[in-house]
């Protein structure tokens, strides 16, 4: 405990030393002053408005090479854990069209969601159910492509 406190104080001392040395760099000071100004006009406004309401979006990649049945991974990440009612965005990074369709190849599509066809380089958003649980999904073109969503 005492050791930890000592370390913390030492680290804090180092930080303030570092902080003191930074303002001495005049050229970089000018640059850092310039950048936030241009950010505030454009990019920052956009990110604020997209984070407004219902908004959490989790991206899942359909990996490059997913068309290959012996691929080690088709959807990445899988399983993925998201909040109920949030949105998942599947991004197709493969060269073939795919889907993310809730259900399984054995029992067929369930009613929860279906991206439909996502072309190469395209993406599709689906809102997850409000109920918690595990949702399996697959690609209707390539039934060996399976993914799992944990909704919590
Ligand atoms: Cu597919």
Boltz pocket constraint, residues with backbone or C-beta under 6 A from the ligand:
constraints:
  - pocket:
      binder: B
      contacts: [[A, 66], [A, 67], [A, 97], [A, 98], [A, 99], [A, 139], [A, 140], [A, 141], [A, 142], [A, 145]]
      max_distance: 6.0
